Amino acid sequence: MSAPVTEELLLEPADNRVLANLCGQRDEHLRQIERRLGVQIGNRGNHFRVIGPERSVRLGGRLLRELFALAGREQLDPQRLHVLLQDAAMDERAQETMVEGEAADTEVLHTRRSHIRPRGPNQRAYIASIRKHDLCFGIGPAGTGKTYLAVASAVEALEQERVRRIVLVRPAVEAGERLGFLPGDLAQKVDPYLRPMYDALYEMLGFDRVARFTERNLIEVAPLAYMRGRSLNESFIILDEAQNTTVEQMKMFLTRMGFGSQAVVTGDITQVDLPRRQVSGLRHVMQVLQDVAGVGFTFFSPRDVVRHALVQRIVEAYEAAERAETAEVAAGTDTIDDEAPGAAPAS
């Protein structure tokens, strides 16, 4: 293990108000940075010292400089700091893997109300894959931006007139498509299940435009069961929560693509709600289409989670528990297989 290194920083111009905003109440912002990066931070006024592993110290020093500049313009809080820490860590990884001369901002999504920049190399790869392939899969845990970036890509394509409409599709209920008991018409039955995509649309287009586009059928919502028999031309189609499709439903959906259409499929294979012993269509399609030309796959990890810091730790804890359970099952199987058939139990 390499010896810790130390970096000294002098943040100028000295301003007590900005320094208090940077450090947080009782230095809570500094403690948050320490926990996240695995470093120690001390300061006297505007003189800071960062101690720890070389890479973490380098990142911590850069982050403190950026936060000092930001603290002079806006009020910092733990939630805002979490996002900034996430971005800084992802940018660090991106710089390590980036091809020389490649710009970090080449995959920005442009919509009328905002410009959306990807966070980290996997989100950049995801947007690049969507732009390159007619069919793209985004697979990974909750909070990694799969659905949000898919909707942003759809809005960009609609505003640039590369497609004529957006179609949002999702398995409506955990293990089936039984919507009859829900009140309202078809759209009202399905709307609650499509709320994450609607929230993204409202942010990018505004409530009024989303309502107008829905009335004019430029934005269409449909449960997966109602896609059978259709052929969608010049459309940007998003299938969300695809881990809850069956093999037959996934095949049916993928064959709905018509001329000039593009499809993005998102899901998390660790959160399958189908009945036991029923194969997830998303798991199956990963094997079937992995070598098919024109199809792109992007896989996210817990490190790509951009929600509350606790969400990332929850995802990692569940993955560790599942690995342990799988190892136990495998060990039990090996023990059974090692026993000779018909052998008498030990006394």
C-alpha positions as CSV (number, residue, x, y, z in Angstrom):
1,M,0.0,0.0,0.0
2,S,1.5,3.4,-1.0
3,A,2.2,6.0,1.6
4,P,-0.3,8.8,1.9
5,V,0.5,12.2,0.2
6,T,-0.3,15.7,1.3
7,E,-1.5,18.6,-0.8
8,E,-1.6,22.2,0.5
9,L,-4.2,24.6,-0.9
10,L,-4.7,28.3,-0.5
11,L,-8.2,29.4,-1.7
12,E,-8.3,33.0,-2.6
13,P,-9.6,35.6,-2.3
14,A,-10.3,34.9,1.4
15,D,-14.0,35.4,2.2
16,N,-15.5,34.1,5.4
17,R,-19.0,33.9,4.0
18,V,-17.8,31.8,1.0
19,L,-15.6,29.6,3.3
20,A,-18.5,29.0,5.6
21,N,-20.7,28.0,2.7
22,L,-17.9,25.7,1.4
23,C,-17.3,23.9,4.7
24,G,-20.9,23.7,5.8
25,Q,-22.4,23.8,9.2
26,R,-19.8,22.2,11.7
27,D,-17.7,21.3,8.6
28,E,-20.3,18.8,7.4
29,H,-19.4,19.4,3.8
30,L,-15.8,18.6,4.5
31,R,-16.7,15.5,6.4
32,Q,-18.9,14.4,3.5
33,I,-16.0,14.8,1.0
34,E,-13.7,12.9,3.4
35,R,-16.0,9.9,3.6
36,R,-16.6,9.8,-0.1
37,L,-12.9,10.2,-1.2
38,G,-11.2,8.5,1.7
39,V,-9.1,11.5,2.6
40,Q,-8.5,13.8,5.6
41,I,-9.2,17.5,5.2
42,G,-8.0,20.2,7.6
43,N,-8.1,23.9,7.3
44,R,-7.3,27.2,9.0
45,G,-9.2,29.9,7.3
46,N,-8.6,29.7,3.6
47,H,-5.6,27.4,4.0
48,F,-6.5,23.7,3.4
49,R,-4.6,20.5,3.7
50,V,-5.7,17.2,2.1
51,I,-4.0,13.9,3.1
52,G,-4.6,10.5,1.7
53,P,-4.0,8.3,-1.4
54,E,-2.5,10.2,-4.3
55,R,-5.4,9.8,-6.6
56,S,-8.0,10.8,-4.0
57,V,-5.9,13.8,-2.9
58,R,-5.6,15.0,-6.4
59,L,-9.3,14.7,-6.9
60,G,-10.1,16.3,-3.5
61,G,-7.8,19.3,-4.2
62,R,-9.5,19.9,-7.6
63,L,-12.9,19.5,-6.0
64,L,-12.2,22.0,-3.2
65,R,-11.1,24.6,-5.8
66,E,-14.2,24.1,-7.8
67,L,-16.5,24.1,-4.8
68,F,-14.9,27.3,-3.5
69,A,-15.7,29.1,-6.8
70,L,-19.2,27.6,-6.7
71,A,-19.8,28.6,-3.1
72,G,-19.4,32.3,-4.1
73,R,-22.3,31.9,-6.5
74,E,-24.8,29.6,-4.8
75,Q,-25.7,28.0,-1.5
76,L,-24.3,24.5,-1.1
77,D,-26.1,21.7,0.7
78,P,-25.4,18.0,1.2
79,Q,-27.6,16.9,-1.7
80,R,-26.0,19.3,-4.1
81,L,-22.6,18.2,-2.8
82,H,-23.5,14.6,-3.4
83,V,-24.2,15.2,-7.1
84,L,-21.0,17.2,-7.5
85,L,-19.0,14.4,-5.8
86,Q,-20.6,11.9,-8.1
87,D,-19.8,14.0,-11.2
88,A,-16.2,14.5,-10.1
89,A,-15.6,10.8,-9.5
90,M,-17.2,9.9,-12.9
91,D,-15.2,12.6,-14.7
92,E,-12.0,11.2,-13.1
93,R,-12.8,7.8,-14.4
94,A,-13.8,9.2,-17.8
95,Q,-10.4,11.0,-18.1
96,E,-8.6,7.8,-17.5
97,T,-10.5,5.9,-20.2
98,M,-11.0,8.7,-22.7
99,V,-9.2,8.4,-26.0
100,E,-6.6,11.2,-26.5
101,G,-8.2,14.2,-28.2
102,E,-11.8,13.1,-27.5
103,A,-14.0,15.8,-26.1
104,A,-15.9,15.1,-22.9
105,D,-18.9,17.1,-24.0
106,T,-19.5,15.5,-27.4
107,E,-22.6,13.7,-26.2
108,V,-24.6,16.6,-24.9
109,L,-28.4,16.3,-25.5
110,H,-30.0,19.5,-26.8
111,T,-33.7,20.2,-26.0
112,R,-35.5,23.5,-26.3
113,R,-35.7,24.0,-22.5
114,S,-32.3,22.6,-21.5
115,H,-29.0,21.1,-22.5
116,I,-28.4,17.7,-20.7
117,R,-24.9,16.6,-20.1
118,P,-24.1,13.0,-19.4
119,R,-22.5,12.1,-16.1
120,G,-19.6,9.7,-16.4
121,P,-18.3,7.4,-19.1
122,N,-21.2,5.0,-19.1
123,Q,-23.8,7.7,-19.6
124,R,-21.7,9.1,-22.4
125,A,-21.4,5.6,-24.0
126,Y,-25.2,5.2,-23.6
127,I,-26.0,8.4,-25.5
128,A,-23.5,7.6,-28.2
129,S,-25.1,4.1,-28.5
130,I,-28.6,5.6,-28.8
131,R,-27.3,8.0,-31.6
132,K,-25.5,5.2,-33.4
133,H,-28.0,2.3,-33.2
134,D,-31.6,1.9,-34.2
135,L,-32.1,-0.4,-31.3
136,C,-30.3,0.3,-28.0
137,F,-30.5,-1.4,-24.5
138,G,-29.7,0.4,-21.3
139,I,-29.3,-2.1,-18.5
140,G,-28.4,-1.4,-14.8
141,P,-29.6,-0.5,-11.3
142,A,-32.1,2.2,-10.5
143,G,-30.9,5.8,-10.4
144,T,-28.3,5.5,-13.2
145,G,-30.2,7.8,-15.7
146,K,-31.3,5.1,-18.1
147,T,-34.9,6.2,-18.5
148,Y,-34.2,10.0,-18.2
149,L,-31.5,10.0,-20.9
150,A,-33.7,7.8,-23.2
151,V,-36.6,10.4,-22.9
152,A,-34.1,13.2,-23.5
153,S,-32.9,11.5,-26.6
154,A,-36.5,11.1,-27.8
155,V,-37.3,14.8,-27.2
156,E,-34.2,15.8,-29.1
157,A,-35.1,13.6,-32.0
158,L,-38.7,14.9,-32.0
159,E,-37.6,18.6,-31.9
160,Q,-35.0,18.0,-34.7
161,E,-37.8,16.3,-36.7
162,R,-35.9,13.1,-37.0
163,V,-39.0,11.3,-35.8
164,R,-42.7,12.2,-35.9
165,R,-43.8,11.0,-32.5
166,I,-42.6,9.5,-29.2
167,V,-44.2,6.2,-28.0
168,L,-43.8,5.3,-24.3
169,V,-44.3,1.6,-23.5
170,R,-44.1,-0.2,-20.2
171,P,-45.4,-3.5,-18.7
172,A,-48.3,-2.1,-16.6
173,V,-48.4,-4.4,-13.7
174,E,-45.7,-6.6,-12.0
175,A,-46.6,-10.0,-13.4
176,G,-49.2,-9.2,-16.1
177,E,-51.2,-6.6,-17.9
178,R,-54.5,-6.7,-16.0
179,L,-55.8,-3.1,-16.2
180,G,-59.5,-3.6,-16.2
181,F,-60.0,-3.0,-12.5
182,L,-58.3,0.4,-12.6
183,P,-60.6,3.5,-13.1
184,G,-60.6,5.7,-16.2
185,D,-59.8,5.2,-19.9
186,L,-56.7,3.5,-21.2
187,A,-54.4,6.5,-20.8
188,Q,-55.5,7.1,-17.2
189,K,-55.0,3.4,-16.4
190,V,-51.5,3.4,-17.7
191,D,-50.3,6.9,-16.6
192,P,-49.3,5.9,-13.0
193,Y,-46.9,3.3,-14.4
194,L,-45.3,5.8,-16.8
195,R,-44.9,8.6,-14.3
196,P,-41.0,8.6,-14.4
197,M,-41.1,9.2,-18.1
198,Y,-43.8,11.8,-17.8
199,D,-41.8,13.6,-15.2
200,A,-38.8,13.8,-17.6
201,L,-41.1,15.0,-20.4
202,Y,-42.5,17.8,-18.2
203,E,-39.0,18.9,-17.3
204,M,-37.9,19.0,-20.9
205,L,-41.0,20.2,-22.7
206,G,-43.2,21.8,-20.1
207,F,-46.7,20.8,-19.0
208,D,-48.6,22.6,-21.7
209,R,-46.5,21.2,-24.6
210,V,-46.7,17.7,-23.2
211,A,-50.5,18.0,-23.0
212,R,-50.7,19.4,-26.6
213,F,-48.4,16.8,-28.0
214,T,-50.5,14.0,-26.3
215,E,-53.7,15.4,-27.7
216,R,-52.2,15.5,-31.2
217,N,-50.7,12.0,-30.7
218,L,-47.2,13.2,-31.0
219,I,-46.6,11.6,-27.6
220,E,-48.4,8.3,-27.2
221,V,-48.5,6.0,-24.1
222,A,-49.4,2.4,-24.4
223,P,-49.2,-0.7,-22.2
224,L,-47.1,-3.5,-23.7
225,A,-50.1,-5.7,-24.3
226,Y,-51.6,-3.2,-26.6
227,M,-48.6,-3.1,-29.0
228,R,-49.4,-6.4,-30.6
229,G,-50.2,-6.2,-34.3
230,R,-48.9,-2.6,-34.7
231,S,-46.2,-1.3,-36.9
232,L,-44.7,2.0,-35.7
233,N,-43.0,4.1,-38.4
234,E,-41.0,7.3,-37.9
235,S,-41.3,6.9,-34.1
236,F,-38.9,7.0,-31.1
237,I,-40.1,4.1,-29.0
238,I,-39.1,3.6,-25.3
239,L,-39.8,0.4,-23.5
240,D,-39.2,1.0,-19.7
241,E,-39.0,-1.7,-17.0
242,A,-38.2,-4.3,-19.6
243,Q,-37.1,-6.8,-17.1
244,N,-40.8,-7.5,-16.5
245,T,-41.5,-8.6,-20.0
246,T,-41.7,-12.3,-20.9
247,V,-39.6,-13.7,-23.8
248,E,-42.7,-13.6,-26.0
249,Q,-43.5,-10.0,-25.1
250,M,-40.0,-8.8,-25.8
251,K,-40.0,-10.5,-29.2
252,M,-43.4,-9.0,-30.0
253,F,-42.2,-5.5,-29.0
254,L,-39.0,-5.6,-30.9
255,T,-40.8,-6.6,-34.1
256,R,-43.0,-3.5,-33.9
257,M,-40.3,-1.2,-35.3
258,G,-41.2,0.3,-38.7
259,F,-39.4,2.4,-41.2
260,G,-37.5,5.4,-39.8
261,S,-38.1,4.3,-36.2
262,Q,-35.7,3.9,-33.3
263,A,-36.2,2.0,-30.0
264,V,-34.5,2.2,-26.6
265,V,-35.1,-0.6,-24.1
266,T,-34.3,0.0,-20.4
267,G,-34.4,-2.3,-17.4
268,D,-32.8,-3.7,-14.3
269,I,-32.3,-7.5,-14.4
270,T,-31.9,-7.6,-10.6
271,Q,-35.5,-6.4,-10.0
272,V,-37.6,-8.9,-12.0
273,D,-41.2,-9.1,-10.8
274,L,-42.3,-12.0,-13.0
275,P,-43.5,-15.2,-11.4
276,R,-40.8,-17.6,-10.4
277,R,-39.4,-19.9,-13.1
278,Q,-40.6,-17.5,-15.8
279,V,-37.6,-16.2,-17.8
280,S,-37.3,-12.4,-18.2
281,G,-37.4,-11.2,-21.7
282,L,-34.6,-8.7,-21.0
283,R,-32.3,-11.5,-19.7
284,H,-33.1,-13.6,-22.7
285,V,-32.6,-10.8,-25.3
286,M,-29.2,-10.0,-23.9
287,Q,-28.0,-13.4,-25.1
288,V,-30.0,-13.5,-28.3
289,L,-29.0,-10.1,-29.7
290,Q,-25.6,-9.6,-28.3
291,D,-23.8,-10.1,-31.7
292,V,-26.5,-8.7,-34.0
293,A,-25.4,-5.7,-36.1
294,G,-27.3,-2.5,-35.4
295,V,-28.0,-3.3,-31.8
296,G,-26.2,-1.5,-28.9
297,F,-25.9,-2.5,-25.2
298,T,-24.8,-0.3,-22.4
299,F,-24.4,-1.7,-18.9
300,F,-24.5,0.5,-15.8
301,S,-23.1,-0.3,-12.4
302,P,-23.8,0.9,-8.9
303,R,-21.0,3.5,-9.3
304,D,-23.2,5.2,-11.9
305,V,-26.1,5.9,-9.5
306,V,-26.8,9.6,-9.3
307,R,-29.5,9.7,-6.7
308,H,-29.1,9.9,-2.9
309,A,-25.7,8.5,-1.8
310,L,-27.6,5.8,0.2
311,V,-29.1,4.4,-3.0
312,Q,-25.7,3.5,-4.3
313,R,-24.8,1.7,-1.0
314,I,-28.2,-0.1,-1.0
315,V,-27.6,-1.4,-4.6
316,E,-24.1,-2.5,-3.7
317,A,-25.4,-4.3,-0.5
318,Y,-28.0,-6.2,-2.5
319,E,-25.5,-7.2,-5.1
320,A,-23.2,-8.5,-2.4
321,A,-26.0,-10.5,-0.7
322,E,-27.0,-12.0,-4.1
323,R,-23.5,-13.1,-4.8
324,A,-23.2,-14.7,-1.3
325,E,-26.5,-16.5,-1.8
326,T,-25.4,-17.8,-5.2
327,A,-22.2,-19.0,-3.7
328,E,-24.0,-20.8,-1.0
329,V,-26.4,-22.5,-3.5
330,A,-23.4,-23.6,-5.6
331,A,-21.6,-24.9,-2.6
332,G,-24.7,-26.9,-1.6
333,T,-25.0,-28.3,-5.1
334,D,-21.4,-29.4,-5.1
335,T,-21.8,-31.2,-1.8
336,I,-24.8,-33.1,-3.1
337,D,-23.1,-34.0,-6.3
338,D,-20.1,-35.3,-4.4
339,E,-22.1,-37.9,-2.6
340,A,-22.1,-41.3,-4.1
341,P,-25.6,-42.5,-5.4
342,G,-27.2,-44.8,-3.0
343,A,-24.5,-44.4,-0.3
344,A,-25.6,-44.9,3.2
345,P,-25.7,-41.8,5.4
346,A,-22.9,-41.5,7.9
347,S,-23.8,-42.8,11.4
